[in-house]
Structure formats: C-alpha cells, structure tokens
C-alpha cells in the first residue's frame, strides 16, 4: 500500500491514497493551520472507526442479520506528553435492523476487535480499546 502527502501551506496537507482519493488534513489556527480538514490524529481515529464498522456490518450480513443502519460513536483519550498516543479508545456501536440477535451483534463486534480490524488491533498496542453496543429495532413504517 502506498500514499502520498503534499504540503499545501501552514499546517495543511493533502493525502492521496493509492486508490486515488484525496483528503485534506489541517491543524488548528493556533498551530498555524486554517482548520481546512480533520487533524491527522482525528483521521487515524476515523479510519479505525470505519474499519471496525465495515467489519461489523459485513459479519452481520454474512450471518443473515437484517442490518439497516450502523453508527459508531468513538471517544478517546491521549497521553498528556509527547508522543501523545491514544491511551484509551471506546467504541459504542448503534445497530438498527429487523430482528437483530444480540448474540450475533456481540460476535461481530468481538471478531472485528480481535481478528479482522487491522487498525484497531494496531492501535490496541498503545491504547486500551473497549466497546459496547445498543441495538434498535427498525420501524416498519
């Protein structure tokens, strides 16, 4: 996998993935940025969340669960001194669907955390990662 990062002034950079997608990352004004995009560490957290969410939705689909929506709320803490690595990350999955089985949702989240999500497994080397979930039955309207 390859990526390119180009400085566009101040604290702003454009990242381009091997698949050709671009993302602007920037710092806060007090750090010389113009707030044009997420901070690099926010981007790292978003990537982990997307990776985990993808796993959960995919595993539930393979288990023939009728998932209609999956949201993920992430909270985190970072070290107070350099390097300011993530020390705690909590994932709260909100899964909506028809007749979702608690056991299947729990299994999907655990498989992602323990086996499939490379990003969370990597971040787990410095951070304590925890997770929980809420299941909502979808409206039949």
N, C-alpha and C positions, 0 to 999 in steps of 0.2 A: 504494500500500500504506500502511496506517495501523496504528498500535499505540498502546496506552495504557499508561502506567506509573503505578502508585499506590504511594505510600509507606505502609508498614504499621508503621513504628516502627523505631528503631535504624538498622541498615543494610539493612533488608529492604524489598523492593519486589515488587509483583505486576505482571507484564507480561501484557497481554491482547492477543492478535493480532486482526487483522481477521476471522479465521475463528472467533473466539470462544474460543480456547484460552488457558488461563491457566498461568503459570509463576512460581513464587516464586524470587526471586534474593536472596541474602543475603551478608553479609560474615562474616569470622571474628570470634570473640569479642573478640580484641584490637583489632579495628577497630569495635567497637560492635555487631557482629552476633550472631545466635543460631545461626548455621550451619543455617538452615532450608532452604537450597537452594544450587544452584551459584552461584559468583561470576559477575558479568556477563561477565568475560573468558573464563571457562570456558564459558559459554553461547555466546559467539561462536565458540569453537573447536568446540564440539559441533555448532553449526549448519553450520559449514563441513564438518565430517566427514559429517554426514547428507546434505548437498547432494552431495558427491563420491560417497558410497556409492550414493545414488539414481541418479546418472548411470551409474556403473559397472554396476550391476545392470540398469538399463534398456537400456543399449547392448548388454550381453551377451545379454539376452533377444531383442533385435531381430536379433542375429547368430545366433540359434538355438542358443545355448550353454545347456547344462543346469545352471544355477547352482542349488545347493541351500542355500548359506549364503554370506554375505559379512560379514566382520568387519573393522573398521578400528581399528588402534592408532595413536594420534596422540601424538607427542612434540613439545614446543615449547620455545623459549627466548624470553624477553622482554628488552627493554632494561633496564639497571640503573637508569637515571634517567628522570624524568618527561619526556615521556609514555612509559609503559612498554609500548610497542607490541611486537607479536610481531616478532622478528627472524629466527627460524628455525622452520619447521614441517616435520615429517617425517610422511608418511602411509605406513603399512605395511598393505596390503590382504591379507587372508587369504581366499581364494576357494575354496570347496569345490563340487564338482559332478562330473558324469559326462562324461568325455572332453573336458574343457575344453582349448581350444587356447591355448597360451602367447601366440601372436601376437594372438589376439582379446582376451585379458585385458590385455595391454600396450596395445593400441589403445584399449580402453575407458577405461583409466586416463589415457592421454595426451589423449584427446578431452575428458574431464572437465576435466583440468587446464588445457588450452589453449583450450577453446572454450565448454564448457557450464556449468561451476560458477562462477556469479557470485561466490559467497562466497570461493572460493579465489583467483580472479582479482583480486578486490578486496584481499584480504589480501596477495597477492603484490606489492602496491605498496610494502609495508614489510618483508615477510619473504621470506627465501629459502625456497621451498617445494620439497621433494624428495619422491619417492615410490618405493616398491618393492612387491613383492608375492610371495606364496607361494601356490602352487596345490596343493590337496589333492584327490585322487580320493576320491569318496564310497564308503562301504562299501555293498555290495549286500545287506546283511543285512535 
